[in-house]
Amino acid sequence: MPGSAMHDIYPTYPARGAGTAAGGPAGTEQVDLYIRTYTTLLRSSGELRLRTLEPTHIGMHSSLHSGAGSAQPDMGALIYATQRLPPCMPAVRRVILGQSAEAFRRALGEDVTAWEQVKAPGRRRRWHYDGGERLAVFIASQTDVDDLIPTLVAWQIEWNKLHVQLRSLPHPHDGDPVAAVLNAPDAMLGGAAEDWARLRHIWGERFAEVLRCIAAADRNMTVRLLGGTHVGYARATAAWWQPIEVVLREQGLHERPLYFVSSNTHCLINLLSGVACRYEREILAHVVERGDDELSAELEAVRTGASRANRNNLLYYAARRYFNENPEAYARRSQEERERGIFHVAPSTAIEVAAQVFALDRLHIEDLDPRLGNVDAARLRACPAVIVNIDYPLGLAAYHILRCIMERAVELRGVYILGKAATLNASVGDVLIPDVVHDEHSLNTYWLDNCFDASDVAPFLIFGSALDHQRAVTVKGTFLQNHGYLDMYYRDAYTTVEMEAGPYLEALYEGTRPERYPAGENVNFSKLPFDCGIIHYASDTPYTQARTLGARSLDYRGMDSTYAGGVAIARRILTCEALITT
């Protein structure tokens, strides 16, 4: 490794909280205080009022909730939290977290799985709502706690700000407390007009109803944690793996060499199944029927050469909507995929992570995306390898999942991670390839021989840049950083902030070493017994624009970096199996 001084090779981090002078900017000490506060209080067998956590939440000065202590609404934080909580939240007063249905049954005397299952637009998690004021949340790891508690606190803080403002408005003659603000909420309540437009879009027809709920009462929610043990998480992961193993055994694939991919459930399936191209006419007709003028214009621009976007990427994006809205076509698609050795396994436990199984010898050569290169048909039909691809998990769930798979795989040939990350110095849409990962959970720093470099991604990346030799830091939660915290890492050239790489590497450590992963050490991963690669695509820039996560999301243009990384991973697997010919 380059550098003559030891600190150039292994940077020395300040003690947790060091560098935060009295009255100075908030740093890691305030973040640690917040985590310790809710972690210790949740040990109680009773319910914790979220208002107890508001002072430390505000004092943390989160980059994602920089306006927490202001009387004015922080619309970015409110939008972010709203997107990551289910629509029933205006009625919820009590939130219960548990690892299994049995844990809920013992504590509540009820089967919470019989409650209505609800979803949050921006967070995959199992939620069950009792139709009244209780919300049961299944947690897959400690990261779910680190993610959910700050989200709930932020949501409650912003709810109560709006409540105070709505109650302070002149009482209307018709008795409707929000009638005066519906047309111009930004002028009456503060915040930017575009933020209110986004919130109106999220709440839809319920916009006025939710505002009336906010005006009617402030919010003082409680939260209760049932269990939360390491053994419980391991047990939940084993239950998650069981239906995947059933598929492998039923298909005679359980003793074959395995490649593990953590990405999403749309990338590899599109690259390897050819489904979007087979249904191209129907998909394009659906775009027109939906009145999606923006996507239609983009597709036309690609056809005429006015846009450099990859046409297949746009088709893949449109295909997702088509199949979601056409059950019969989706059923035909599923049958075609099974005939090609592709099997979907939906999540059914506390771990809300879908999985896909690909038997490479059953794929059809004509279905493969052209970007994968020239694949030898005879070798493909003889290839014994299997790919298990999962929808990327949240934080420490990654450790439990990969640890479980490594315990059960007969031969693991490769581990590849493709996920979203925040960037401190690049742009949204850039691809970041790290060779150093620092994990905030264990305080270990991993030095990788990443099998990917910029040349593997750049040929398939049209709009962004491929940046290798980056340094990534795995954090505990999206709210759990502030400017001082990020600045500390930025000064040590850690410019990628994400949530899964560290836990995956902890599992890899235990799969390649005779002991459990250490704490606070530098780990050399230059010679692993199998292929290993990590690719991140930048989805927001918290160092300069903390509100990007809440203010918008990646649309079809985000497919560029996602599929560039997916193509690199698929090509790597095909190359390792000697299937690509020059």
C-alpha positions, -999 to +999 in steps of 0.1 A: +000+000+000+013+035-008+025+058+019+057+058+040+042+069+073+020+045+093-008+070+097-010+073+059-018+035+058-039+032+089-055+066+098-058+072+135-093+082+144-099+106+173-115+093+204-153+091+200-164+127+206-129+142+205-127+175+187-161+187+199-152+217+221-177+231+246-201+253+226-186+241+194-202+222+165-218+188+173-198+157+164-196+120+172-201+126+209-237+138+205-244+109+181-231+084+206-250+100+234-283+097+214-276+060+206-267+052+242-299+070+254-324+051+234-305+018+236-305+018+274-340+031+278-354+004+255-341-022+279-371-015+300-399-040+299-424-011+297-432+015+271-408+045+264-423+078+255-406+092+225-406+127+240-379+115+264-356+112+233-364+145+217-337+166+236-309+142+226-323+139+191-323+177+187-289+180+204-274+155+179-279+181+151-284+154+125-275+164+090-308+148+079-328+168+105-308+200+109-339+220+117-351+197+145-346+224+171-363+252+151-399+262+156-402+262+118-410+229+101-381+209+086-398+197+055-370+176+043-369+156+075-407+153+076-408+140+040-380+116+046-396+102+077-431+100+062-417+080+032-402+055+056-433+050+078-466+034+068-496+055+059-515+045+091-491+067+112-515+095+118-536+071+140-507+053+157-500+060+193-481+029+204-453+012+184-441-023+194-409-038+180-402-076+181-382-103+164-409-129+159-446-135+160-441-156+191-424-127+209-454-105+201-478-133+212-461-138+245-460-101+253-494-090+239-514-122+240-523-116+203-513-128+169-501-096+153-498-113+119-536-113+118-535-075+119-535-056+087-501-058+070-491-023+059-461-010+039-439+021+039-429+035+005-392+040+014-384+012+038-388-026+034-399-039+068-428-060+081-454-038+097-488-049+111-515-024+121-543-033+145-567-008+130-566+014+161-535+029+176-510+001+177-483-007+151-462-039+154-429-038+137-407-069+130-370-061+133-343-081+116-313-066+134-301-039+157-299-016+126-337-017+124-338-001+159-311+024+150-331+033+118-366+033+132-363+052+165-347+084+150-373+082+122-402+081+147-387+108+168-382+131+138-417+125+126-432+133+160-411+165+163-423+177+130-459+167+136-459+187+168-444+218+151-472+218+126-498+212+153-486+243+172-487+264+140-521+251+129-536+258+164-522+293+163-540+302+131-572+323+134-602+300+141-622+296+108-659+304+108-668+271+092-650+251+119-625+235+095-590+242+111-571+236+078-594+252+052-573+284+052-540+266+045-549+240+019-542+263-011-510+278+002-496+258+031-461+272+026-473+307+032-493+298+063-471+272+079-436+278+065-414+256+043-409+257+005-438+254-019-421+225-037-418+205-004-455+209+003-462+198-033-442+166-026-459+160+007-493+166-010-483+140-036-473+115-009-505+119+011-527+122-020-564+124-013-556+122+024-537+155+024-565+176+041-574+147+064-539+143+077-536+180+083-568+179+103-554+151+124-523+172+130-544+202+140-566+181+163-540+168+187-503+168+193-484+135+192-469+117+222-461+082+210-447+053+230-423+026+218-416-008+233-389-033+224-395-070+228-363-090+230-337-078+205-311-106+211-283-118+189-297-154+191-331-141+181-317-124+150-299-156+140-330-176+145-350-152+123-323-154+096-324-192+096-362-191+091-357-166+063-332-190+045-354-221+049-377-214+018-347-205-003-331-238+007-363-256-002-362-242-037-325-252-041-332-288-030-364-291-051-344-280-082-314-301-074-292-271-069-283-273-032-249-289-038-238-267-066-212-239-064-228-206-054-223-169-061-239-146-036-251-112-049-267-084-028-283-059-051-320-055-058-347-077-074-349-060-108-313-057-121-300-093-126-334-106-135-336-081-164-300-087-175-304-125-176-340-133-184-347-112-215-383-107-202-384-069-211-374-075-246-399-103-251-427-080-239-414-049-255-445-041-276-468-045-246-445-025-223-443+005-247-480+004-253-485+006-215-462+037-213-485+054-238-517+042-220-505+055-186-498+089-201-462+089-190-451+117-213-417+121-197-407+085-202-423+084-237-402+114-247-370+098-233-376+066-252-383+086-284-351+106-278-331+074-275-347+060-307-337+092-327-303+095-311-311+127-293-304+110-259-274+089-250-294+069-224-294+031-227-326+020-243-326-014-224-324+005-191-354+026-199-373-006-211-364-023-178-377+007-159-410+007-178-413-031-175-415-029-137-446-007-139-462-028-166-459-061-148-470-046-114-502-034-130-509-065-152-513-096-130-519-119-160-487-108-177-468-111-145-480-147-141-469-156-177-435-139-169-431-160-138-437-192-157-412-182-184-386-174-157-391-208-140-386-225-174-352-206-175-341-217-141-350-185-123-370-187-091-383-159-068-386-164-031-408-138-013-399-130+023-422-145+050-404-138+082-391-107+102-365-102+075-383-084+046-357-094+020-367-111-012-344-136-029-339-150-064-322-182-075-305-184-110-294-218-124-269-207-150-272-239-171-309-232-177-306-197-190-313-190-227-283-175-245-306-153-267-321-137-235-289-122-222-284-084-223-259-076-251-237-057-226-228-091-210-206-099-239-202-130-261-213-160-240-205-195-252-238-213-254-223-248-249-204-238-219-234-220-205-255-252-208-228-271-189-222-245-162-230-259-127-230-226-109-260-210-091-265-173-083-285-164-051-294-127-054-311-109-026-327-075-022-301-056-003-308-057+035-305-029+060-273-027+081-265-056+104-291-078+088-264-082+061-241-098+086-267-124+098-278-132+062-243-138+047-232-156+079-262-179+075-255-185+038-218-192+043-227-218+069-249-237+044-232-232+010-212-263-002-189-240-022-190-202-023-172-189-053-180-152-051-196-124-030-207-092-047-224-062-032-242-035-051-259-008-031-268+028-026-246+052-008-242+088+001-212+106-013-193+134+004-175+146-027-189+131-059-223+135-076-256+117-075-254+089-101-216+083-098-204+048-091-180+044-062-157+014-058-140+011-024-108-007-014-111+005+022-142+001+044-145+013+080-173-002+100-189+020+127-204-011+144-172-029+151-147+000+145-128-024+122-112-010+091-111-035+062-085-032+034-099-050+003-086-064-029-119-054-046-123-075-078-139-044-095-122-013-107-134+017-128-127-001-161-154-028-152-181-002-148-171+029-170-180+013-204-216+009-193-220+042-174-233+070-196-241+099-173-220+095-142-183+088-134-168+055-122-145+062-092-124+034-078-099+034-049-125+050-027-129+048+011-163+039+025-177+042+061-205+020+072-228+039+095-255+028+120-283+049+106-293+076+081-302+101+109-271+092+130-247+117+114-241+154+118-217+178+100-189+173+125-193+135+123-191+136+085-163+161+085-142+138+107-144+111+081-140+135+052-107+147+066-095+111+065-106+107+029-137+086+037-161+099+011-187+071+008-213+067+035-234+035+034-249+009+057-242-027+045-206-032+035-192-034+070-216-061+083-210-081+051-173-080+057-177-090+094-194-122+081-167-127+055-141-125+083-158-153+102-161-173+070-124-171+064-108-169+098-109-193+128-124-167+152-153-143+155-147-109+139-126-085+161-133-050+172-112-019+165-087-036+142-073-032+108-080-063+087-062-072+055-086-088+031-062-089+002-063-127-003-097-142+002-105-178-009-132-166-032-140-136-054-152-104-036-164-071-050-183-040-037-199-014-059-219+016-046-239+041-066-243+076-052-279+084-043-275+116-022-250+141-010-254+148+027-223+168+032-235+196+010-272+189+006-286+170+036-321+172+022-316+153-010-328+120+005-360+136+016-365+160-012-364+135-041-356+100-051-338+084-080-361+081-110-354+062-143-322+082-147-309+064-117-310+032-138-278+042-155-255+037-124-275+008-111-273-012-143-237-003-149-229-020-116-252-049-123-236-055-157-202-055-141-213-081-115-230-104-141-200-102-164-177-110-135-196-142-127-197-152-163-160-145-166-152-165-135-171-195-150-151-190-183-183-184-202-174-152-221-155-156-253-133-128-268 
